[in-house]
Amino acid sequence: MDATDERVAIVTGASKGLGAAITRRFAAGGIRVVACARSEDKLKEVAKADPDRIFPIPCDVTQSRQVKHLIDETLRRFGRIDILVNNAGLGRFGKVHELSEEDWDQMMAVNLKGAFLACKYAIPHLIRQKGHIVNISSVAGTVTFPGGGGYCASKFGLMALSEVLTQELKPHEVRVSTLCPGSILTEFGDPKPYALKPEQVAETVWQMISAPRGVIYNQIIMRPQVPPEMQK
């Protein structure tokens, strides 16, 4: 697609890190992007990269009313939704018996319920456009590790949701893709210096939504290449 791209995308968790990088990449590709996150001030900073194509709408993806407002406001402004990127995510790490109930609930709410709510309200409009859902999962949605009980459970759940969406939306020609990145150089966690750059991951999302009609990148796992001297 080029600068005449008429598509409209919603990106959650767009105020920083990977979400901001995806938002900027979509805008650079000519897509109009509704950038969603809780922080209005940070969203406005992201929108400065391309005010004509990035439109900030504050939203807590764990709150049904706010998500519905996000979808309704996008439709009011643009009349269509072509792409939904469920990127909002939260990680709290610790052994299962030491993890607080609050941390568990927050991860399930942001990482899994947030994607459910966004899909719930966007899908009728994505069907109309034969659109595309991209769920940002994690390598932690494919393998487990000690201390990741809540995070892995939420991301494994997102993988299952993606598979169900694929089955349910196939008759409507709505594409569903899941991206499972490894460590990314963001504020999230404690990334290694060789971790993936947000722009590299955003470029992969761009390739997913730019695939030719009839082609689906169903699931991609991407990891940083570890320098030989740092390999075990």
C-alpha positions as CSV (number, residue, x, y, z in Angstrom):
1,M,0.0,0.0,0.0
2,D,1.1,3.6,-0.6
3,A,0.2,7.1,0.6
4,T,-3.3,6.7,-1.0
5,D,-4.1,3.9,1.5
6,E,-7.7,4.5,2.7
7,R,-7.6,2.0,5.5
8,V,-8.3,2.9,9.1
9,A,-6.5,1.1,12.0
10,I,-6.9,1.0,15.7
11,V,-3.8,0.3,17.8
12,T,-4.1,-0.3,21.5
13,G,-1.3,0.4,23.9
14,A,-0.1,3.0,21.5
15,S,1.4,5.6,23.9
16,K,4.9,4.1,24.0
17,G,7.2,1.3,23.1
18,L,6.0,-1.2,20.5
19,G,2.5,0.4,20.2
20,A,3.9,3.8,19.4
21,A,6.3,2.2,16.8
22,I,3.4,0.4,15.1
23,T,1.4,3.6,15.1
24,R,4.2,5.6,13.4
25,R,4.9,2.8,10.9
26,F,1.2,2.6,9.9
27,A,1.0,6.3,9.5
28,A,4.2,6.4,7.4
29,G,2.5,3.8,5.2
30,G,-0.5,6.1,4.6
31,I,-2.9,4.5,7.0
32,R,-5.1,6.6,9.3
33,V,-4.4,5.3,12.9
34,V,-6.5,5.7,16.0
35,A,-4.0,5.5,18.8
36,C,-5.4,4.2,22.0
37,A,-4.0,4.1,25.5
38,R,-4.8,5.4,29.0
39,S,-2.4,8.4,28.9
40,E,-3.8,11.2,26.8
41,D,-0.6,13.2,27.1
42,K,1.6,10.4,25.8
43,L,-0.8,9.7,23.0
44,K,-0.6,13.4,21.9
45,E,3.2,13.1,21.9
46,V,3.0,10.1,19.6
47,A,0.5,11.9,17.3
48,K,3.0,14.7,16.7
49,A,4.9,12.4,14.4
50,D,2.0,12.7,11.9
51,P,-0.9,14.8,13.1
52,D,-2.8,14.2,9.8
53,R,-2.8,10.5,10.2
54,I,-2.5,9.7,13.9
55,F,-5.6,10.4,16.0
56,P,-5.3,9.9,19.8
57,I,-8.3,8.6,21.7
58,P,-7.7,7.8,25.5
59,C,-9.1,4.4,26.4
60,D,-8.6,1.8,29.1
61,V,-9.0,-1.5,27.3
62,T,-10.2,-3.3,30.4
63,Q,-13.3,-1.1,30.6
64,S,-16.2,-2.2,28.3
65,R,-17.7,1.2,28.0
66,Q,-14.5,2.9,27.1
67,V,-13.7,0.3,24.4
68,K,-17.2,0.6,22.9
69,H,-16.7,4.4,22.9
70,L,-13.3,3.9,21.1
71,I,-15.0,1.9,18.4
72,D,-18.0,4.2,18.1
73,E,-15.8,7.3,17.9
74,T,-13.6,5.7,15.2
75,L,-16.6,5.0,13.2
76,R,-18.0,8.5,13.7
77,R,-14.8,10.1,12.5
78,F,-13.9,7.7,9.6
79,G,-16.9,5.5,8.9
80,R,-14.9,2.3,8.8
81,I,-12.4,0.0,10.7
82,D,-10.0,-2.1,8.6
83,I,-7.3,-3.1,11.1
84,L,-7.3,-3.8,14.8
85,V,-4.0,-4.3,16.5
86,N,-4.3,-5.6,20.1
87,N,-1.0,-4.5,21.5
88,A,-1.8,-3.3,25.0
89,G,0.1,-5.5,27.5
90,L,1.2,-5.8,31.1
91,G,3.7,-8.0,32.8
92,R,4.1,-8.9,36.5
93,F,6.5,-11.6,37.3
94,G,7.0,-13.9,40.3
95,K,6.5,-17.5,41.4
96,V,2.8,-18.5,41.4
97,H,2.5,-18.8,45.2
98,E,4.2,-15.3,45.6
99,L,2.2,-13.5,42.8
100,S,-0.4,-11.2,44.2
101,E,-4.1,-11.7,43.2
102,E,-4.1,-8.1,42.0
103,D,-1.1,-8.6,39.7
104,W,-2.8,-11.8,38.3
105,D,-6.1,-9.9,37.7
106,Q,-4.4,-7.0,36.0
107,M,-2.5,-9.2,33.5
108,M,-5.7,-11.1,32.7
109,A,-7.6,-7.9,32.3
110,V,-5.1,-6.1,30.1
111,N,-3.5,-8.9,28.1
112,L,-6.6,-11.0,27.5
113,K,-9.9,-9.2,28.4
114,G,-8.7,-6.1,26.6
115,A,-8.2,-8.0,23.4
116,F,-11.6,-9.7,23.8
117,L,-13.4,-6.4,24.3
118,A,-11.7,-4.7,21.3
119,C,-12.5,-7.7,19.1
120,K,-16.1,-8.0,20.4
121,Y,-16.9,-4.4,19.4
122,A,-14.8,-4.1,16.3
123,I,-15.6,-7.5,14.6
124,P,-19.0,-6.5,13.0
125,H,-17.2,-3.6,11.3
126,L,-14.1,-5.6,10.4
127,I,-16.5,-8.1,8.7
128,R,-17.9,-5.3,6.6
129,Q,-14.4,-4.3,5.4
130,K,-13.0,-7.9,5.2
131,G,-10.4,-6.5,7.6
132,H,-7.6,-7.8,9.7
133,I,-6.9,-8.5,13.4
134,V,-3.3,-8.6,14.7
135,N,-2.8,-9.8,18.2
136,I,0.5,-9.1,19.8
137,S,1.3,-12.1,21.9
138,S,4.8,-13.1,23.0
139,V,7.3,-16.0,22.9
140,A,5.8,-16.4,26.4
141,G,2.6,-17.4,24.7
142,T,4.4,-20.5,23.2
143,V,6.8,-21.5,26.0
144,T,6.8,-21.1,29.8
145,F,9.4,-20.0,32.3
146,P,9.6,-19.9,36.1
147,G,8.2,-16.7,37.4
148,G,6.0,-16.2,34.4
149,G,2.8,-18.0,35.6
150,G,0.4,-15.1,35.2
151,Y,2.0,-13.6,32.2
152,C,2.4,-16.9,30.3
153,A,-1.2,-17.9,31.2
154,S,-2.5,-14.6,29.8
155,K,-0.5,-14.9,26.6
156,F,-1.3,-18.6,26.1
157,G,-4.9,-17.4,26.5
158,L,-4.4,-14.8,23.8
159,M,-3.0,-17.5,21.5
160,A,-6.2,-19.6,22.0
161,L,-8.4,-16.5,21.4
162,S,-6.5,-15.9,18.1
163,E,-7.1,-19.5,17.0
164,V,-10.8,-19.3,17.7
165,L,-11.1,-15.9,15.9
166,T,-9.4,-17.5,12.9
167,Q,-12.0,-20.2,12.8
168,E,-14.9,-17.9,13.4
169,L,-13.9,-15.2,11.0
170,K,-12.7,-17.4,8.1
171,P,-16.1,-17.4,6.4
172,H,-16.1,-13.6,6.5
173,E,-12.6,-13.3,5.0
174,V,-11.3,-11.4,8.0
175,R,-7.7,-12.2,8.5
176,V,-6.3,-13.0,12.0
177,S,-2.6,-12.8,12.7
178,T,-0.6,-13.4,15.8
179,L,2.9,-12.0,16.4
180,C,5.0,-13.5,19.2
181,P,8.1,-11.4,19.7
182,G,10.9,-12.1,22.1
183,S,12.6,-9.4,24.2
184,I,12.1,-5.9,22.9
185,L,14.1,-2.8,23.8
186,T,11.3,-1.0,25.6
187,E,10.4,-0.1,29.2
188,F,8.8,-3.5,29.5
189,G,10.8,-6.0,31.6
190,D,14.6,-6.0,31.6
191,P,15.6,-6.4,28.0
192,K,19.1,-7.5,26.9
193,P,21.1,-5.0,24.9
194,Y,20.7,-7.2,21.8
195,A,16.9,-7.3,22.1
196,L,14.6,-6.5,19.2
197,K,14.1,-2.8,18.4
198,P,10.4,-1.7,18.5
199,E,10.8,-0.6,14.9
200,Q,11.9,-4.0,13.8
201,V,8.8,-5.6,15.3
202,A,6.6,-2.8,13.9
203,E,7.9,-3.6,10.5
204,T,6.9,-7.2,10.9
205,V,3.4,-6.1,11.8
206,W,3.4,-3.9,8.7
207,Q,4.4,-6.9,6.6
208,M,1.5,-8.9,8.1
209,I,-1.1,-6.3,7.2
210,S,0.4,-5.7,3.8
211,A,0.2,-9.3,2.7
212,P,-1.5,-9.8,-0.7
213,R,-5.2,-10.6,-0.7
214,G,-5.6,-14.3,-0.1
215,V,-2.4,-14.6,2.0
216,I,-2.5,-14.8,5.8
217,Y,0.5,-14.7,8.1
218,N,-1.2,-16.7,10.7
219,Q,1.5,-16.8,13.4
220,I,5.0,-15.4,13.5
221,I,7.6,-16.0,16.2
222,M,10.5,-13.6,16.1
223,R,13.5,-13.5,18.4
224,P,16.6,-11.3,18.5
225,Q,19.8,-12.8,17.2
226,V,22.1,-13.4,20.2
227,P,25.7,-12.4,19.6
228,P,28.0,-15.4,19.7
229,E,30.0,-14.1,22.7
230,M,26.7,-14.0,24.7
231,Q,25.5,-17.4,23.8
232,K,25.6,-20.1,26.4
